[in-house]
Amino acid sequence: MVSHAHQGTTSSALTRLNANAARLLGIPATGYAHLLGMAPEHLNDDLCRPPVVTSIRIAELATVHAPWTEVSLLMTQQSAIGSLGVWDYLITSAPTPLEGIRDAGDHLATVLDTSTDGLRIADDGDRVTISHLNRADLAHEAACAVRACALGLYLYRLREAAQRSLVPLHVALAAEAPRRHDALIELFGTRSIEFEAPVTSLTFRTADLTAPAPHAQPGLSAVLRRHADQTLAAAVPLRDWLDLFRGALASVQDDAAPALATVARRMALSPRTLQRRLDEHGTTWSAEVETVRRDRISRLLHSTDLSIEAIAARSGYADARALRRAVQRWYGTTPAALRRAGHPLGDLVESRRQGVSAQ
């Protein structure tokens, strides 16, 4: 599942991985703590997606303090299974490692920005080549670290899936040859490493990736794929101040009536300043709260069998009648009809929704 709404962002888990590496390298937090998405309430929220530039800047700081080869090894070693969320388990829980890496490629957007990075798998019968596509220049050391780390992540998770030490037949890196690459030999377990390659890749024997995974469970992969899709759909991209506000508002969306003062406090602003900033961005507190309520109500209608009265109470409406009026205004239909449809009534409702948002 790929959403254009998430382009330019990565998972908070990946940002945490970068930040942890920077901390272990002794880089002062003052160099990156101010970056968008690094506030604790965003960095520690798995639904938030910080901008790619935040991770890039931290990686650049890291490669100033240590060779990119060592940075890639450190980042990979610090990324335990599960640290990247459901994406990890797509690989480690599939029937075979090859099926797992295919699932991971289909859901790469849960971790990375797929407008700049990609995962491609080629099977020629005897060999399987897993390529990480990245457009950055070969001389950009931060990008070199990222590419090598990506291969390291694939390799470590494939080993976990196979429950044995997989060694690639060949490693290719789209990076200038470093003076020393002992760290890469340790990372990949082989000296067969090609530099300045057109594409960054790992090559394995097909038989190594098609043997049944010892811990595979029938049906689990389908559950994990659905969960990955849902995670991406619910993610909150952070690109500017308004994204930060919406992330803070989403964090209190379980409250029937989120309070302006509560959200303002989370953003370290006074309520008056928060309202002024919203006005500067062409929106209002009431409009943003209504959007959250609309999305919450739609989700509850489609994913639960709660009564209309119960949904009204959970969403901050006085009664079911008030909720029905709101749904009629948003979608031009009733809550019951919206629930029966299973989605917001196709193109007609989508156009009405966009009309409401534009007002």
C-alpha angles and dihedrals in degrees: 000000000000123000124192086210088072099049112123092030139088134198118282086235090064091047089051089052091054092046092049091052090050090051092050089051089055096246110160111249089227087077095063112006091094094058120114110272096021096102107112093242089058101033092052095044110092091203093060119091113202118206119273090239090067092059091042092053092049091048089051090053090049094053090051089058098041139011113277090241091061092044091056092049092048094049093049094047091050094052103088119188107281095028089105093046126227091351090072093053093050086069101037098045102045122110090254133011089245092055089047095053089047090055089047090052091051090052100037089122089074087070110019141032101262092198088073105021132045143173120222128184124200122187116189095174103263098039138037121207119198112197129193110207118208127159099208120118119274090236094054101105095198090054090048089054091049094050094048091045091051090055089046091053092050092048096047092049093046088052090051090050093048092041091222140080107279114194118195118234090222139005122203123190128192090218138103112264110265123221090248130014104179088126091058092049088054091046097051100027093231141084091215095103122143119201130203088028118162091238133025108238152150122220123203138174107265090230090060092059101037099055111109113271110243095224099041116134122201112251096008095107092058090051092049092049091054090047091051090051091049092048092054093045091053095044121120113219115214114209106136143358093290090055089052090051092049090049090053091047091049089053090065097037091115087070110094090223112019111213122232090219092054094053092042090053091051089054093045091242135121115250090246093052091047091054091048092051090050089052090051088055093051099253141089138225092249093050092050093047090049090052090052090048092048093052092044093050092048090050093049092048092051101038104036139042094224115144120256088249092054092048090050090053092048092049099051099257122138093232145337091278092060090049091051091052091051093049090048090052094048102039107013092238142075128275090245092053091046090053093048091051092057091217137040094288099271126261096345094058093040091056091048090048091053090049091054092047091051093054 
